């Protein structure tokens, strides 16, 4: 079996160690004998998201998001098409924001998003008033419910989210006080959780891999891996945040 | 009028005599008087050093070089670079009417807060080393740091010393129209273009197009240019034209200097110092004497004589950590590694930067075991697992247990620690030395 990953704007949207997510996907495929190739998409490239099984986009500073914005708009039709083909998207922070209606930055400048979903994001006007810190979330996805941890660092407040990824147990999430975090559909996992997300939350990594395998090979059997270290790292953070780890 | 100052000075004297330098006197001063910092009457030269990496070393080299030229200097040599540390330094170095008792003040100032103290401190010279990702959760984004520095330097009329090889730093020159700008740069050498490292700021800040690198030194530092608008075209006043890593020397303007540590980032620190010397009209020979004899600060390649040598380094961001990893890689003996990762406020509460570090450099360097320690011991262990070190991991959350483990192993070791664990761990290692 083989999975192809496309990493959008790896050299621009590369804040806060989000590259770790790619490393985790590769490693967890390799340990199960699944071939996994990772291509990068940079400004001006002519690769198509619809040719891939999983597409990843991380977060970047406002400055960097402005640079890639026009290029990204050019990908919109293919991304919409890829949804029908079952391509899976993992979008962190800025990547998550850009798939919505628009992003209004702290200087009041509006960037239209891809408009694929109804949610929109407005930055807090006070640069010192960001949502920053460790976060714990009760994630519900594909019939599974479990606790996830991450580190959020965003000024943007994302509203009108139809189907959040989970309920915030500690920290902020989509807005300073909405009580919900991220966004999930059959094709997309969007989240503010850096950390990076996948190392301490291997179940999310495996759900992504399963989704991709299911549509490509009609199977989602995944051999279990030894996640002792992953679970200890996550539970240490949950405990610190006063959240009971999963049994 | 110096009653409050008198209290602070007395506190400093008592604490210093008992071996506690520290920031507490400055804390008291600022508590008693919120205008405390503004009251000091500064000497003719006030040199402020800021940036992400190498502040402490560069500021200390400048202070020592000025002393070598015969000037009296006060400086925050231990790296207490926030408000209270600066207040402590100034209080200790002034008379009771707030007059600084020296020819010059040299201050390392935190890059995230320098915009607040800048006008109060009335610097005559501002040195900016570099801007890397560091503890971003305190500021949000590196862009904020640069913008704030641009704001406070727009009407700065002193000497502005800039690293011309850092595209983030050179941006300041576009806006600081009233300052006398002095740029330093380091030429291509045998370690240039060695690694493809995470670069930030590799796009032209003027036009947004990618910068072209003629050569890259480390991280995003190197000789860059924008082919569209010429950003990065510089005329350095100090240019290091060659580095000889076998001899530990470098040359600039036909003179050979010895670098205090044999590494590219140290040459940049030296270049910054030489540029200050030039701007102030001081003989560079004074700096060279300091470069030859300078001993690094605590936790900067500091060796402890345990059952086998243990070399301690502070790590706080990917760029600095990668330089330490390269140094470890250059030593072929079998060794243990220990990484203490804390996430207290001073360390930065976001530890995701470890995923931007190149731990894979360690794969070829005879690593016996890696001891993971600190408040985020499991995070660093997990990071290393995904870089292929799963079989070599040992977890000792308490740094004391980690140090014991290193000592009992009787093998050469390299210990890297984030800031908040550094001083306590050094104390533990020092005790072990005495046994």
Contacts between the chains, C-beta under 8 A, distances in Angstrom:
chain1	res1	chain2	res2	distance
A	11	B	199	7.6
A	11	B	202	7.5
A	14	B	198	6.7
A	14	B	356	8.0
A	15	B	133	7.8
A	15	B	136	7.5
A	16	B	136	7.2
A	16	B	350	6.6
A	16	B	352	4.4
A	16	B	353	7.6
A	17	B	352	3.6
A	17	B	353	6.1
A	17	B	354	6.8
A	17	B	355	3.0
A	17	B	356	5.3
A	18	B	352	7.8
A	18	B	355	7.8
A	19	B	355	6.0
A	19	B	356	7.0
A	20	B	352	7.4
A	20	B	355	3.6
A	20	B	383	7.5
A	20	B	386	7.2
A	23	B	355	7.5
A	23	B	386	5.1
A	23	B	387	7.8
A	24	B	386	6.2
A	27	B	386	5.5
A	43	B	210	7.8
A	61	B	141	4.5
A	61	B	142	6.8
A	61	B	143	5.2
A	62	B	141	7.2
A	62	B	143	6.7
A	63	B	141	7.8
A	63	B	143	5.0
A	64	B	203	7.7
A	66	B	208	7.4
A	67	B	203	6.0
A	67	B	208	5.3
A	127	B	140	6.2
A	127	B	144	6.0
A	128	B	140	7.9
A	130	B	140	5.3
A	132	B	137	5.2
A	132	B	140	7.5
A	132	B	349	7.9
A	132	B	350	7.9
A	133	B	137	7.7
A	133	B	349	6.6
A	134	B	349	7.2
A	151	B	137	7.6
A	151	B	349	7.7
A	151	B	350	4.9
A	151	B	351	7.8
A	151	B	352	6.1
A	153	B	136	7.1
A	153	B	137	5.7
A	153	B	140	7.0
A	153	B	350	6.5
A	155	B	140	6.8
A	194	B	350	7.3
A	194	B	352	5.3
A	195	B	352	5.7
A	196	B	352	5.9
A	196	B	355	5.6
A	199	B	355	7.8
A	199	B	382	5.1
A	199	B	383	7.2
A	199	B	386	6.5
A	200	B	379	7.6
A	200	B	382	6.8
A	229	B	378	6.5
A	229	B	381	5.7
A	229	B	382	5.4
A	229	B	385	5.7
A	229	B	393	7.8
A	230	B	382	6.2
A	232	B	378	5.0
A	233	B	378	3.7
A	233	B	379	5.5
A	233	B	381	7.3
A	233	B	382	5.0
A	236	B	378	5.4
